[in-house]
Amino acid sequence: TGATRDVGLALAEEHLRQGDNVFIHGLRREAVDDVVRRFSDRFPDQVIWGMAGDVADPDFVRMMGMYAQKWLGRIDAWINSAAITYPRKRRFLETKPTEFARVMNMNLLGLLYGTQTASLIMRSQNQGGHIFNVEASDNAPTPQFAAYGASKASMPQILKTLVVELQGTKVGVHNIAPGLALTALQLAGHWSDLDSLRVFNILAEKPETIAKSLVPQIRRTACSRSNTGTTIRYMSQSQVLWRCVTSAWRVNRWFKIWNGGLPAFNTSALFGESCAGDEEAPAPPTPARVSAEDDFEDEEEQEDGCDGPPKKWSTWQR
């Protein structure tokens, strides 16, 4: 789920590179269409399907699981990656109840619905399957994003509970800890915070880099019949400590924070060498724009995303 951008998109692409078939989920139908079309062009030998809808709707999640199993033949690995946060910073006392509900419904209930659906499907398969839930980078406080922090802090407890409840079945449950990724979701609220940007310079990586490390581990885990209850981490605690000790090597790695007190993007690192020295190179979209446009959509847009049965892009073109 949540495979039309950021870490979810990078994981889907890397699975395709490894020769796997994938089922893409996203909130917006246009985004799912675009991703399935691009992936179908780049990976013509793989089976690629997609479906748009809201994972906070349990009926949609069950329908999505049914179609995924039908079109892929079987589901070996289900990754719950969909997550949102507020469009902009919100103090706890100023956050609207609707914003609390939207974040918790998508991040927590959506994960529970997806895990339940995947468990029922995998239990009916001869070979079983494995479920992977994407957790936050750490358990640090999330001031002005309380609902997002609360939704992600529950992941370790959910993992322990499901390992006990699914014991004796052919279903394995795991967490994925991607660490700090250069995404609008994780940068939300930190774009003008120089101390936070220093941390990103030290610890953050592009989603594609993270996926290249995580996907081989996910595939090895999915091939195991008895393995369950593990947390797959992009960086271990010793690796985090090493990066902190050697932080002087990573000054201005992603963000040139010494710019008259204002952060500036290191375009050569973020966009590649083709942008080096290009003063007009576009900066990544701010999390306020991305979240407001893509995540907190009105009901009419969400209903449009669920319209009609899902189909492969190549079928739509005929």
C-alpha positions in Angstrom: 0.0 0.0 0.0 1.1 3.6 -0.4 3.3 2.6 -3.4 2.8 5.7 -5.6 5.6 7.8 -4.1 8.4 8.0 -1.5 9.6 4.8 0.2 6.6 2.7 -1.0 7.2 3.6 -4.6 10.9 2.8 -4.2 10.2 -0.6 -2.7 7.8 -1.5 -5.5 10.4 -0.5 -8.1 13.2 -2.5 -6.5 11.0 -5.6 -6.2 10.4 -5.3 -9.9 14.1 -5.0 -10.5 14.6 -8.3 -8.6 12.1 -10.0 -10.9 9.0 -9.9 -8.7 5.4 -9.2 -9.7 3.7 -6.4 -7.9 0.3 -4.9 -7.1 0.4 -1.1 -6.7 -1.9 0.7 -4.3 -2.3 4.5 -4.0 -4.9 7.0 -2.8 -5.3 8.8 -6.1 -6.4 7.0 -9.2 -4.3 9.3 -11.4 -1.2 8.5 -9.5 -1.8 4.7 -9.6 -2.4 4.9 -13.4 0.9 6.8 -13.9 3.0 4.4 -11.8 1.5 1.2 -13.4 2.0 2.6 -16.9 5.6 3.6 -16.2 6.5 0.3 -14.6 4.8 -1.7 -17.3 6.9 0.1 -19.9 10.1 -0.4 -18.0 9.4 -4.0 -16.8 7.5 -5.7 -19.6 8.2 -9.2 -18.3 6.6 -8.6 -14.9 3.0 -8.7 -13.9 1.9 -5.3 -12.7 -1.5 -4.3 -11.5 -2.8 -1.3 -9.5 -5.8 -0.1 -7.6 -6.7 3.2 -6.1 -8.7 3.8 -2.9 -8.6 4.6 0.8 -7.1 2.0 3.1 -9.1 3.5 6.0 -12.1 1.8 4.3 -12.2 -1.9 5.4 -14.4 -2.9 2.5 -12.0 -1.4 0.0 -9.1 -3.2 1.6 -10.8 -6.5 1.5 -11.7 -6.0 -2.2 -8.1 -4.9 -3.0 -6.8 -8.1 -1.4 -9.2 -10.2 -3.4 -8.2 -8.7 -6.7 -4.5 -8.8 -5.8 -4.6 -12.5 -5.1 -6.7 -13.1 -8.3 -4.4 -11.2 -10.6 -1.0 -12.2 -9.1 -2.0 -15.8 -8.4 -0.8 -15.7 -4.8 0.5 -13.1 -2.4 4.0 -13.9 -0.9 4.6 -10.5 0.7 2.2 -7.7 1.7 3.8 -4.4 2.6 1.7 -1.8 4.5 3.4 1.5 3.7 0.5 4.0 3.3 0.8 6.9 5.8 0.0 10.5 6.0 0.4 13.4 8.4 -1.1 16.9 8.8 -0.8 19.3 5.8 1.3 21.6 8.1 2.4 21.9 11.7 -0.3 21.7 14.3 0.1 22.1 18.0 -1.7 19.4 19.9 -4.3 21.8 21.5 -5.0 23.4 18.1 -5.4 20.2 16.1 -8.9 19.6 14.7 -10.6 16.3 15.6 -11.0 15.6 11.9 -7.2 15.8 11.5 -6.7 13.4 14.4 -9.2 11.0 12.9 -7.8 11.2 9.3 -4.3 10.5 10.3 -5.2 7.7 12.8 -7.6 6.1 10.3 -5.1 6.0 7.5 -2.0 5.1 9.5 -3.3 2.8 12.2 -6.7 1.4 11.1 -5.5 1.1 7.5 -2.6 -1.0 8.7 -4.8 -3.2 10.8 -7.3 -3.7 8.0 -4.4 -4.5 5.6 -2.8 -6.9 8.0 -6.1 -8.7 8.7 -7.0 -9.0 5.0 -3.5 -10.3 4.1 -3.5 -12.8 7.0 -6.8 -14.3 5.9 -5.6 -14.6 2.3 -2.2 -16.1 3.2 -3.7 -18.5 5.7 -5.7 -20.0 2.8 -2.6 -20.4 0.6 -0.6 -23.6 0.7 2.7 -21.7 1.1 1.4 -19.0 3.5 3.0 -15.6 3.3 4.6 -12.7 5.1 3.3 -9.2 6.1 5.6 -6.2 6.5 4.5 -3.1 8.3 6.5 0.1 7.9 7.3 1.8 11.2 8.7 5.2 12.0 12.4 5.9 12.0 12.6 5.9 15.9 10.4 6.5 18.9 11.5 10.2 19.3 8.9 12.8 20.2 6.9 14.3 17.3 5.9 17.7 18.5 3.2 19.4 16.4 2.5 16.0 14.7 1.1 14.1 17.7 -1.3 11.9 15.8 1.4 10.7 13.3 3.8 9.9 16.2 1.0 8.0 18.1 0.1 6.0 15.0 3.6 4.9 14.4 4.6 4.3 18.0 2.1 1.4 18.1 3.9 -0.7 15.5 6.2 -2.7 17.9 3.2 -3.6 20.1 1.1 -4.6 17.2 4.0 -6.8 15.9 4.3 -8.6 19.3 0.6 -9.2 19.5 0.2 -10.6 16.0 3.2 -12.9 16.4 1.4 -14.5 19.4 -2.1 -14.6 17.7 -0.8 -16.0 14.4 1.4 -18.6 16.0 0.9 -22.0 14.4 -0.3 -20.5 11.1 1.7 -20.1 7.9 1.6 -16.3 8.2 4.7 -14.3 9.3 4.5 -10.7 10.5 7.4 -8.3 10.5 8.2 -4.6 10.8 10.3 -2.5 8.4 12.4 0.4 9.8 13.5 2.4 6.8 15.2 5.1 8.9 15.3 8.7 7.8 14.3 9.1 4.1 14.3 12.2 2.0 10.5 12.4 1.6 8.0 15.1 2.1 6.3 13.1 4.9 9.4 12.8 7.0 10.6 16.4 6.3 7.2 17.8 7.3 7.7 20.6 9.8 11.5 20.5 9.5 12.2 22.5 6.4 13.1 25.7 8.3 14.6 23.9 11.4 18.4 24.0 10.9 19.1 21.5 13.7 16.7 19.0 12.1 18.3 19.5 8.7 21.7 18.8 10.2 20.3 15.5 11.3 19.0 14.8 7.8 22.5 15.6 6.4 23.9 12.9 8.7 21.3 10.1 8.7 18.9 10.6 5.7 19.1 8.7 2.4 17.1 8.7 -0.8 14.2 6.3 -0.9 15.8 4.4 -3.8 19.0 3.8 -1.7 17.0 2.5 1.2 14.9 0.2 -1.0 18.0 -1.4 -2.5 19.1 -2.5 1.0 15.7 -3.5 2.3 14.2 -5.4 -0.6 16.8 -8.3 -0.6 16.1 -8.7 3.1 12.4 -8.7 2.5 12.7 -11.3 -0.2 14.8 -13.6 2.0 12.3 -13.3 4.8 9.4 -14.0 2.5 11.1 -17.2 1.4 11.2 -18.5 4.9 8.3 -20.6 6.1 8.9 -20.2 9.9 10.5 -16.8 10.3 8.3 -14.2 12.0 8.5 -11.3 14.5 11.6 -9.7 13.0 12.3 -6.0 12.3 14.2 -5.3 9.1 16.3 -2.1 9.6 18.0 0.0 7.0 20.6 1.1 9.6 21.6 -0.6 12.8 22.3 1.3 16.0 26.1 0.9 15.5 25.7 2.3 12.0 23.8 5.3 13.3 26.5 5.9 15.9 29.2 5.7 13.3 27.4 8.3 11.2 27.2 10.6 14.2 30.8 10.2 15.0 31.8 10.9 11.4 29.2 13.7 10.9 31.9 16.2 9.9 32.2 14.3 6.6 28.5 14.9 5.8 28.1 18.6 6.4 25.8 20.1 3.7 25.3 16.6 2.3 21.7 17.2 1.3 21.0 20.7 2.6 23.4 23.7 2.6 22.4 25.1 5.9 25.1 27.7 6.0 23.4 30.1 3.7 22.8 33.3 5.6 20.9 31.3 8.2 18.5 29.8 5.7 18.6 26.2 4.4 19.3 25.7 0.7 19.0 22.5 -1.3 22.2 20.7 -2.4 20.9 20.2 -5.9 23.9 18.1 -7.0 23.2 15.6 -4.3 19.4 15.6 -4.4 18.9 15.6 -8.2 22.2 14.3 -9.6 25.2 15.9 -11.2 23.1 17.3 -14.0 21.8 19.9 -11.6 25.2 20.9 -10.1 25.7 24.6 -10.4 22.2 25.2 -11.7 20.8 28.0 -9.6 17.4 27.5 -11.1 17.1 23.8 -10.2 13.7 23.2 -8.6 13.6 22.4 -5.0 11.5 19.4 -3.8 7.9 20.2 -3.0 7.2 21.3 0.5 5.4 18.8 2.7 2.5 21.3 3.1 1.9 21.3 -0.6 2.3 17.6 -1.0 0.1 16.6 1.9 -2.6 19.1 1.3 -2.8 18.1 -2.4 -2.4 14.3 -2.2 -3.4 13.2 1.3 -6.2 15.4 2.7 -8.3 15.2 -0.4 -12.0 15.9 -0.4 -14.6 13.2 -0.4 -15.4 13.6 -4.1 -11.8 13.0 -5.1 -11.5 9.9 -2.9 -14.7 8.4 -4.3 -13.4 9.0 -7.8 -10.3 7.0 -6.9 -12.4 4.0 -6.0 -14.6 4.1 -9.1 -14.9 0.9 -11.1 -13.0 -2.4 -10.9 -9.2 -2.1 -11.1 -7.5 -3.0 -14.4 -4.0 -3.1 -15.7 -2.9 0.0 -17.6 -2.4 -1.9 -20.9 -5.9 -3.1 -20.7 -7.3 0.4 -20.1 -5.6 1.5 -23.4 -7.5 -1.0 -25.5 
